[in-house]
Amino acid sequence: MKNIVIIGAGPAGRFAAMDAAEKSNNVTLIEKRHIGGKCLNQACMVVCALSDVAKHVEQSQNFNDLGIVESEIKVDYAKTAAQIKQTQKKIRHIITAETKGTGVEYVRGEASVDADRKVVIVDDEDEYPYDKLLVCTGSSPLLPDIPGIENAYTYKDTLKFEQIPEKLVIIGGGSTAAEYANIFSSFGSQVDILCRSSFLKMLGDNEAEEYIVSNLLKNTIVHENVEIKEITDRSVITNYGEIEGTVLLATGVTPNSEIVKDIVEIDDKGHIIVDSHMQTSNPDIYAAGDVIGGLLSTPVSRMEGMVAINNIIGNEVEADYSLIPLTITLNYDVSYMKGDKVNNNGKQVSLPGAGGPGSFWNILNGKMGMTKENIDFESGKINNVLAITPSSNIALPYMIKIMKDGNDDDFSNFLEIHPTTDGIFKLAQYYKRYS
């Protein structure tokens, strides 16, 4: 049995804590804010909740346009935010009970580390000795050095809006910018996205980016190669002029590594440096999740936490970053891959989205989405997949399993649920027709 202290009760820390406790270790999990971390309380779940409402608004408008349903949808944002907060509270209650039920000691308070004595001090009072320490302290919004930055909101503040902004200016060009543009444009805001370089460049696919802008983001103008001069309380001043609206930052995150900045090695961006076992330069301290950088997603953080805890308790494993599924949550999810084994060295084949749940009533307007695969026709291996469909966030992880363990021929006896809106499996099964 080991004394293990984990700082941070987000996906990385909480799952690691439960796993270690279930294996008869003495585990203390310390969190200074809310259990569930950024995902539940500020980011992923907030985006999912607001996106569900946005999808309903868009679907209702489409039904109106088709003459199927006569209704006028109006979103009460204050009530929406209040209901989200109530739901978060309920989830926190459930997962707190789940965590404690495995034998984890859950402690609320602000932690500091005394590495020489190998203790964690909470609120400058209580001390928790450790054999091994796991740091899962996550990240916070990155605030660029821009005059007037205090006038901007971040993802942490979106539930504080008293009403839907008439005009919204989003600074940033990644997934967070796209997701909030989708949400608030569906709610009726006029949205401007200001990108320092290009929009959604992490996709590496101009066709997909153009499809998203043209078909999924209504009432939205994307400005690229923008230099931000100043942010005021009602606008952003750029090298192209002044753009009015409530300002939302989507400029990335910065790691919360201050707690161990003088104890372990940290890179020039503040990320804790770890090896493939999640071990830091201090052999008794491990780290996982956003605080170490890399691909920032809940499943990746959870994987890193599990890798760390397995190595802490003596099971030597390494993190696998070969194929990572990622999704931009829009009215159609945009799912894509990153990782060491992802490439575009084969032949690119594509297929329009199919009619099915979530897309049937868009057949007549042609907004069906798309699926693209890069395939090596010699080996049958799939190199890369990108899908813009209602079911892509479900289908892509299955495809990754096939990519890791087999090839296209494994689909000869594969049975999916029908109807499905995704062309991933269809392309994989019948790719030779496109050669």
N, C-alpha and C positions, 0 to 999 in steps of 0.2 A: 504493500500500500504506500502511495506517495501523497504528500501534501501538495496539491496543485492549486494555484491561485490564477484566476482568469479575470482580466480587466476588460470589460466591454461585453454587453449582453445582446449584441446583434447576432446575425446568423452565424458568423464565424465562432464567436465566443460561446453562445448558448448551446449550439449543437455539440461543440467540443466538450463543454461542461457535462452535459447529460451523458455523453458516451463514456467519459472517464468515470463518472459517478456510478454508472451501471456496471462498471468493471471493478468496483470495490475500492476506488480511490477516494481520498478525502478532498473534496472539491469545494472551493469558495469562488463564487461568481459575483463580481462587483460592477455595479452600473450607477453612474451619477445622474442619469436622466430617466429614460424609460426603457424597459425591456423590449426587445424587438429591433432596437437600433434604428438607423436612418431609414431602412426599407419600410418598416411598418409605420413609423411615426412621421416621416417627412418626405419620402421619395416614392418608391415603387408602388406602395399600396394607395397612396394619395393619387398618383397618376392613374392607376387602374380604376379607382372609384370615380374620378372625374371623367375618365374615358368612357366608362359604362354609360354615364349620363349623356355624353357627347354622341355616342353611337345611337342612343335612343332618339335624340333630337334629329340626327341626320336621317335615320330610318323613317321617322315620322314625316319629315319633310319630303322624302322620296315617295312615301305613300300618298301624301297630299298631291304631289306632282302627277302621280299616276291616276289620281281620282279614286283611289281605293278607300281612303279614310279622309274624312273631313275633320281636321282638328288643328288647333294652334297651340304649339308647345312654347311655354315660357319657363325658363329656369330661374328658380329662386336660389341665388348663390349662397346667401347667408344660411338658409335652411339646409342646403346641400352640405356646406362646410360643417354645420353643427351635427348633422347625421354622421358624417365621416368621423368626426371626433368621438362620438358616442360608440361607433363601431370599433374604432381603434382601442378605446377603453375596454370594451368587452374582450377583444382579442388579447390585450395585455393581461387581463385577468385570467384567461384560459391558459396562455402559455406560461404565466408565472406558476400556476398550479402544476402544469405539466413538468416544468423544470424542477420545482421543489420535489415533485413526486418521484424523481429519479434518485433523490438523496443529495442534491446540490444545496449548499448553503448560499442563499441569495441575499446579497447585502447592497443596500442603497447608500450611495455617498461618493464623495470625490476621493480618488486614490492618489497616493504618491508612493514611490518605490525607493527603498533603501537596499541597494544591491549588495552592499558590504555585509549587512546583517541578514540579508535574504528575507526581508519582511515587506509587506505592503501595508501602508498606514492609510486608514480611511477617516476623512474629516479631521485629520491631525490628532486622532484619539486612539481608535482601536487598531491593533496590530494583528496581521495575519501572516504567519511564517509560511514559507514555501520551499519545497524541494525544486520545483520547476514553476516558472511563471510564463503565462501566455498573454501577450498583449494584442487585444482586438479592439482598439479604440477608434477605428473608423476614420471618417473624414468630415470636413466642413466645407461650405461653399468657398470657392476661391474668389477673392475680391481684388480685381485688377487695380493697379495704381492709376486711377482715372479721377480727375477733379469732379467732385460732386457724387462720388460713389455711394455716399450715405443716402442719396435720394432713390436708390434702386432697391427693389425687392429681390429675394432669392427663392429657391425652391422651398426653403424653410418657412416662407411667409405666405404662400399662395392661399392657405386657408384663412388668412387674416383679411383678405379682400372683403370689404363691406358690400360690394356689388360687382357685377361684371364690368370690366373696363370698356368704355366705348372704343378706345384705341389702346393697343398694347404694343410696346416695342421690346423685342426680345434680343438681348445681346448674346451671341453665341451661335454656333453652327452645327452642333451635334444632336444626339438623340433627345436630350432634355429640351432643347429649343424646339425641335419638331413636335414633340409630344404636347408641350404647352401651347404651341401655335395651333395644333389640331383641336385641342380642348376649347380654347377661348374663341377661336374662329367659329367653331360649331355653336358656341353660346351666343354669337352675334358680334364679337369684337372684330374690328379691323386690325390686322396684325402685320407688323413689319419685323422681319428677322434680319439682324445685322451680323454678318459673318466677317471675321478678320481675313479669312481666305475664301475657301469654297464651302458650300453647304453639304453636309452629310458625306464628307470626304472619306470617312472611315468605311463606307460601303464599297468604295473603289469601283463604282458602277454608275456612269453618267446616265444611262437609260433608266435605271431605277430611281435615281435622284429626280430626273425630269418627270417620271410618272408620279412620284409622290407630290411634287409641287403642283402638277397640272390636275391631278385627280383626287388627291386626299386632303390637301390643305386649301380650303376655300377662303376667300377674303384675306389672302396672305400674300405679301410681297417679300421676296427674298433679295437682299442686297449683299453682294459679295465684294471682297477686297475693301472693306470699310475700315477707316481709322476713326476711333472714337476720340473726340476732343474734350467733351464735357457732358456730364449728366445733370440736368436741372430737375426741379420738382414736377415738371410736366413734359419734358422732351429730352432727346439726345442730340447733341451737336456733333456732326460728323464732317469728314472731308467732302461730302456731297451736299452738305447743308443740314438744316434742322428738321428732325422728325419728331412729331408730337405724339404723346401717349404716356401711359403708365409704363415704367421701365422694369423689366424682369431680367435678372442676370442668369445666364446659362453658360457660364464661362469655365466650368469644370470645378474640381474640388482640390482641397489641400489636406494632406494627412495630419491626423491628430497624434503626432509623435512626441510632443513636448515632454511627456511623462518620463521618457527614457532617453532624451536627446543627449545626455551626458553619460549614459551608461552603455549604449550599444552604438554600432556604426550606423550612420544615417546618410543618405545621398544628398545631392545638392538641392533637391526638391522637397526634402524633409521625409522621404519614405524610409522606413526601417529596412535595412538590408538583411535579407535572409538567404539561406541556401535552399536546395530542393527539398529539404526536410523541414523547412520553416524555422530553422535554428538561426539565431542572431550571432553576432560576434561574441556575445556572452553565452557560454555553453548551457547556462541554466535558464536562459530567457529565449522564448520563441515568440513569433508574431504571425498574424494572419489577417486577411481581409483588406479593406481599403488602405489601411495604414502602411501596407507594403507596396502599394501601387499595382501596376499591371492592368489586366482586364477587370474593370470594376463592375461586378454583378453579384447578386445574392448567391446563386449557385456556386460561383467561383469562390466567394468568401467562405461559404459553408465547406466546400472541398478543402480549402486551405486550412481551415480550423480542424477538420478531421485528420488531415495529414499531420498537422502539428501535434495533436493529442496522441495519435498513434505512436509517433516517434518519442514523445514524452514518456509514454508508459512502456516503451521497449519494443514496439512493433515497427520495424524499419520500412517505411514507405516513402514514395516521392510524389510530388504533385504532377498531374498529367495535364499539360496545356496544349496537347496536340490538336484537339478539335473542340472548340467552345461555341455553343449556340448562344446567340444574342438576339434580342428583339427590340424594335422601336414600337411602342404601343400607340397605334393610330386607329382609325376606323377600320382599316385592314391592317393587321399586324405585319410589320416588315421584319422578317427573320433572316439572319445571315450568320456567317461563320467567321471566326478568327482562330488562329492557332498555328503551331509549328508545321502542321501537315497540310494546311490550306494553301492552294496555289491555283493558278489559271493557265497551266501549261498544256492542257488538253484542248478539246473542241467544245465550244460554247453552244449549247442547245437551249431553246426556250419554248414555253408553251403558255398560252393565255390561261388565266384562272378559269375554273369550272363553276357551273351553277350548283348551288347547294346551300346549306344553312349559312346565313349571313350574307350571301351574295345573289341568291336567286332573283331578287327583285331589282338587281342592277344589270341583269342580262340585257334588257332593252336599251339601257343608256350606255352600254359597252364598258362600264367600269368594273371589270372582272378581276383585276389584278394580274399577276404574272408569276411564273416560276422559271428560274434559270439554273442550269447546272453546267459545270465544266467537267467533262468526262474524258478519260484516257481510253480510247477505243481499243488499244492493243491489250491492255490488262483488264479492262472492265471496271477499273477503279474510278470512283467519283472524287474529284479534286476539290470541288467547291459547290455550294448551293446558296441561292438567294431566292426567297419567296415572299410575295406580297399578296396575302390571302387571309381570310378570316381564321383559317385553321393552321397557319404556318408555324405558330409558336408551339403547337402540339406535334406537328409532323416532323419538324426539323430534328428534335432529339432522337427520334426513331431512326432517321436517316444517318445521324452520326453513329449510332450503334452499328448499323450496317457497314458504314465506312471503316469503322475500327476493326470489325470482325469478319468482313466478307467483301463481296463485290456485287455488281449489278445482277449477276446470275442468281443470287440468293432470292431475288424477287419472283422467281418462276412459280413458287408455291406460296407467295405472300398474299394474305387476305387482309384488306383494310376494311374499315367501316364505310358503307356507301349510303347516301352520297357524301363525298368529301369535296371541299372546295379547292384542294391543293393538288398541284400537278407534280409534286416531288416524286411520289411513288410511280406515277404513270411514266414520267420521263425515265426513271431508273429502270423500269421493267421493259420499256420499249425503245431504248435509246438507239438501237441499231437502225431503226427506221429513219433517223435523222442524220446518219453518217453520210 
